[in-house]
Amino acid sequence: MKAKRNPKVSIIMATHLRPKLLARAISSVRAQAYAEIELIVVSDCICRETDEVASTLLADNDVYVRRNGPPGPAYSRNLAQKFASGDYFLFLDDDDTLAPHFLPSMLQHVVKHPHSVLYCDFYVINEEVSANGDMVESSREYVSLAGRSVADLYVKNFIPNSCLVYPRVCLKEHWTDTNLKSIEDWDYLLSVLSRHDLVHCPLGGPQIHKRAGAPDSRGRSADAQNEMLLSDYLHIYKKWPIADEAVREQRHKLLSQVFPGVLPNRWV
């Protein structure tokens, strides 16, 4: 009798001028106690150091693409999906990592729900920059997403991108919206939820790295970031309307708190 094979996992990484962080992210994937992993890294600009990281750390069955066109993770993720061949896939930002042994533990849950999207808890790691420029962990927090309502996702996203594992069918059904500039991963999740169930797994693994005072990755000012965030929220609320009056009220309240005095009531 032929032995049942382990499911293959594609990990999609969009990167932009962060070779040291990319190397850390790739190394965390390589440290997983799981063999059936395919890494797909897409860089959106010319960067010799990024090319060297990819050449050094990626395996023969991995994919590295340096693409042309507009910068941004949306275009990179859409391109990467065309190369993915895994039974399941997940997105990992180039400045985040996976804790050791995360994938084997997560896949034990995934195979029980082969047609659903699964999400897990995560760690927030606060960091400081050492004298030689390395990132040094200063504190760590485990964040549980247990008990959260799916309805909350139609108000504000609470699931980090790297906490979600998607079935292969989503590779052909859903694409990242390139009109969004800051919260495109939230829109992608809402698109998936229109066709698939969402299941929580009570385990941690993705590690979200935070550095106080870190600049925006594309050099955008705080005002520019705030303006883009407002535009993206309005885009998502219009794209994914909901009849639930309680959710509509929560949307109104959030916009009123985050962007006070900016929007007429009829807009929200």
C-alpha positions as CSV (number, residue, x, y, z in Angstrom):
1,M,0.0,0.0,0.0
2,K,1.4,3.4,-1.0
3,A,2.2,5.7,1.9
4,K,0.2,8.9,2.1
5,R,2.4,11.8,1.4
6,N,2.7,14.9,3.6
7,P,0.9,18.0,2.1
8,K,3.1,20.5,0.4
9,V,3.1,24.1,1.7
10,S,3.9,27.1,-0.4
11,I,5.2,30.2,1.5
12,I,4.8,33.4,-0.4
13,M,7.1,36.3,0.6
14,A,7.0,39.7,-1.0
15,T,10.2,41.8,-0.3
16,H,11.3,45.3,-0.7
17,L,14.9,46.5,0.1
18,R,15.2,44.6,3.4
19,P,17.8,41.9,2.7
20,K,18.9,41.4,6.4
21,L,15.3,41.0,7.5
22,L,14.5,38.8,4.5
23,A,17.4,36.5,5.4
24,R,16.0,36.2,8.9
25,A,12.6,35.4,7.6
26,I,13.9,32.7,5.2
27,S,16.1,31.2,7.9
28,S,13.0,30.8,10.1
29,V,11.3,28.8,7.4
30,R,14.4,26.7,6.9
31,A,14.4,25.9,10.6
32,Q,10.9,24.3,10.4
33,A,10.9,20.6,11.1
34,Y,9.0,19.9,7.9
35,A,10.4,19.0,4.5
36,E,7.6,19.7,2.1
37,I,8.0,23.5,1.9
38,E,8.2,25.6,-1.2
39,L,9.4,29.2,-0.8
40,I,8.4,31.8,-3.4
41,V,10.2,35.2,-3.0
42,V,9.3,38.1,-5.2
43,S,11.4,41.3,-5.0
44,D,9.8,44.5,-6.5
45,C,13.0,46.3,-7.2
46,I,16.7,45.9,-8.1
47,C,18.7,45.1,-5.0
48,R,22.0,43.2,-5.2
49,E,21.9,42.3,-1.5
50,T,18.4,40.8,-1.9
51,D,19.7,38.8,-4.9
52,E,22.6,37.4,-2.8
53,V,20.2,36.4,0.1
54,A,18.0,34.5,-2.3
55,S,21.0,32.9,-4.0
56,T,22.4,31.7,-0.7
57,L,19.3,30.7,1.3
58,L,16.8,29.4,-1.3
59,A,16.7,25.8,-2.3
60,D,16.5,24.3,-5.8
61,N,12.8,23.8,-5.6
62,D,12.2,27.4,-4.4
63,V,11.4,30.3,-6.7
64,Y,12.9,33.7,-6.7
65,V,11.6,36.5,-9.0
66,R,12.8,40.1,-9.4
67,R,9.9,41.7,-11.1
68,N,9.3,45.0,-12.9
69,G,6.3,47.3,-12.6
70,P,4.8,49.2,-9.7
71,P,6.3,48.5,-6.3
72,G,4.2,47.0,-3.5
73,P,3.3,43.6,-2.0
74,A,0.0,43.3,-3.9
75,Y,1.6,42.9,-7.3
76,S,4.3,40.7,-5.8
77,R,1.9,38.3,-4.1
78,N,-0.3,38.0,-7.2
79,L,2.7,37.1,-9.3
80,A,3.9,34.6,-6.6
81,Q,0.5,32.8,-6.6
82,K,1.1,31.9,-10.2
83,F,4.2,29.9,-9.2
84,A,2.8,28.3,-6.1
85,S,2.3,24.5,-6.3
86,G,1.5,23.6,-2.7
87,D,-1.6,21.9,-1.3
88,Y,-1.8,24.8,1.1
89,F,-0.2,28.2,1.1
90,L,0.5,31.1,3.4
91,F,1.9,34.6,3.2
92,L,5.0,35.7,5.3
93,D,6.1,39.3,5.4
94,D,9.8,39.8,4.9
95,D,10.2,41.4,8.4
96,D,8.4,38.6,10.3
97,T,9.4,35.0,11.1
98,L,8.0,31.6,12.0
99,A,8.7,30.1,15.4
100,P,10.4,26.6,15.3
101,H,8.1,23.6,14.7
102,F,5.2,25.9,13.8
103,L,4.3,24.3,10.5
104,P,4.2,20.6,11.6
105,S,1.9,21.6,14.5
106,M,-0.3,23.8,12.3
107,L,-0.6,21.2,9.6
108,Q,-2.0,18.7,12.0
109,H,-5.1,21.0,12.3
110,V,-5.1,21.9,8.6
111,V,-5.6,18.4,7.3
112,K,-8.7,18.0,9.5
113,H,-10.3,21.0,7.7
114,P,-9.0,20.6,4.1
115,H,-11.4,23.1,2.5
116,S,-11.4,25.7,5.2
117,V,-9.1,28.6,5.9
118,L,-7.3,28.2,9.2
119,Y,-5.8,30.8,11.4
120,C,-3.7,30.7,14.6
121,D,-2.4,32.8,17.5
122,F,0.8,34.7,17.2
123,Y,3.7,36.3,19.1
124,V,4.6,40.0,19.1
125,I,8.3,40.5,19.5
126,N,9.5,44.0,20.4
127,E,13.0,44.8,19.3
128,E,15.8,47.3,19.7
129,V,18.7,48.0,17.4
130,S,22.1,47.0,18.8
131,A,25.3,49.0,18.3
132,N,26.3,46.9,15.3
133,G,22.9,47.2,13.7
134,D,21.4,43.8,14.6
135,M,17.9,43.5,15.9
136,V,17.8,42.4,19.6
137,E,14.6,41.1,21.2
138,S,13.5,43.2,24.2
139,S,10.2,41.6,25.0
140,R,7.7,39.0,23.7
141,E,4.0,38.6,24.1
142,Y,1.7,35.8,23.1
143,V,-1.6,37.0,21.5
144,S,-4.5,34.6,21.5
145,L,-7.3,35.1,18.9
146,A,-9.6,32.5,20.5
147,G,-13.2,33.6,20.9
148,R,-13.1,36.4,18.4
149,S,-16.1,36.9,16.2
150,V,-15.8,36.5,12.4
151,A,-18.2,39.5,12.2
152,D,-15.5,41.7,13.7
153,L,-13.4,41.1,10.5
154,Y,-16.0,43.2,8.6
155,V,-15.1,46.2,10.9
156,K,-11.3,45.8,11.3
157,N,-8.8,43.1,10.6
158,F,-7.5,41.3,13.7
159,I,-5.6,38.4,12.0
160,P,-2.0,39.0,10.9
161,N,-1.4,37.9,7.4
162,S,1.1,35.2,8.4
163,C,-1.4,33.5,10.8
164,L,-3.6,32.3,7.9
165,V,-3.2,29.0,6.0
166,Y,-5.2,28.8,2.8
167,P,-6.2,25.7,0.7
168,R,-4.8,25.5,-2.8
169,V,-8.1,26.3,-4.4
170,C,-7.7,29.9,-3.3
171,L,-4.7,30.4,-5.6
172,K,-7.1,30.5,-8.5
173,E,-10.1,32.1,-6.9
174,H,-8.7,35.2,-5.1
175,W,-6.1,37.9,-5.9
176,T,-4.8,40.8,-3.9
177,D,-6.4,44.1,-4.8
178,T,-3.7,46.4,-6.3
179,N,-5.9,49.5,-5.7
180,L,-5.2,49.2,-2.0
181,K,-1.9,50.6,-0.6
182,S,-1.8,49.6,3.1
183,I,-4.3,46.9,4.2
184,E,-4.5,44.7,1.1
185,D,-4.2,41.5,3.2
186,W,-7.4,42.3,5.0
187,D,-9.3,42.7,1.7
188,Y,-7.8,39.4,0.5
189,L,-9.1,37.6,3.6
190,L,-12.6,39.1,3.2
191,S,-12.6,37.9,-0.4
192,V,-11.7,34.4,0.7
193,L,-14.4,34.4,3.4
194,S,-17.0,34.9,0.8
195,R,-16.4,31.3,-0.3
196,H,-14.7,29.5,2.6
197,D,-15.1,28.9,6.3
198,L,-12.7,30.2,8.9
199,V,-11.4,27.9,11.6
200,H,-9.2,28.9,14.6
201,C,-6.3,26.8,15.8
202,P,-5.2,27.3,19.4
203,L,-1.5,27.5,18.8
204,G,1.2,30.1,18.1
205,G,3.9,30.3,15.6
206,P,4.0,33.4,13.5
207,Q,6.2,36.1,15.0
208,I,5.4,39.7,14.3
209,H,8.5,41.8,14.9
210,K,8.0,45.4,16.1
211,R,10.6,48.2,16.4
212,A,9.7,51.4,18.0
213,G,10.2,54.4,15.7
214,A,10.8,52.2,12.7
215,P,10.2,54.3,9.5
216,D,7.6,53.3,7.0
217,S,9.2,50.8,4.6
218,R,8.6,53.1,1.6
219,G,9.6,56.4,3.3
220,R,6.0,57.7,3.6
221,S,5.2,60.4,6.1
222,A,2.7,59.9,8.9
223,D,0.2,62.2,7.1
224,A,0.6,60.2,3.9
225,Q,0.1,56.9,5.7
226,N,-3.0,58.2,7.5
227,E,-4.5,59.5,4.2
228,M,-3.9,56.1,2.5
229,L,-5.4,54.2,5.5
230,L,-8.5,56.3,5.3
231,S,-8.9,55.8,1.6
232,D,-8.3,52.0,2.0
233,Y,-10.9,51.7,4.8
234,L,-13.5,53.4,2.6
235,H,-12.6,51.2,-0.3
236,I,-13.0,48.0,1.7
237,Y,-16.3,49.1,3.4
238,K,-17.7,49.9,0.0
239,K,-16.4,46.7,-1.6
240,W,-17.7,44.5,1.2
241,P,-21.0,46.0,2.4
242,I,-22.9,44.2,5.2
243,A,-26.5,44.3,6.2
244,D,-25.9,43.7,9.9
245,E,-26.8,47.0,11.6
246,A,-24.5,46.3,14.6
247,V,-21.5,45.9,12.3
248,R,-22.5,49.0,10.3
249,E,-22.6,51.0,13.6
250,Q,-19.2,49.6,14.6
251,R,-17.8,50.7,11.2
252,H,-19.1,54.2,11.8
253,K,-17.7,54.3,15.3
254,L,-14.3,53.2,14.2
255,L,-14.0,55.7,11.4
256,S,-15.2,58.5,13.7
257,Q,-12.6,57.6,16.3
258,V,-9.6,57.0,14.0
259,F,-10.4,59.9,11.7
260,P,-12.4,62.4,13.9
261,G,-14.0,65.3,12.1
262,V,-12.8,64.2,8.7
263,L,-15.8,62.4,7.2
264,P,-19.5,63.4,6.8
265,N,-21.8,60.9,8.4
266,R,-23.3,60.0,5.0
267,W,-19.9,58.6,3.9
268,V,-19.8,56.0,6.7
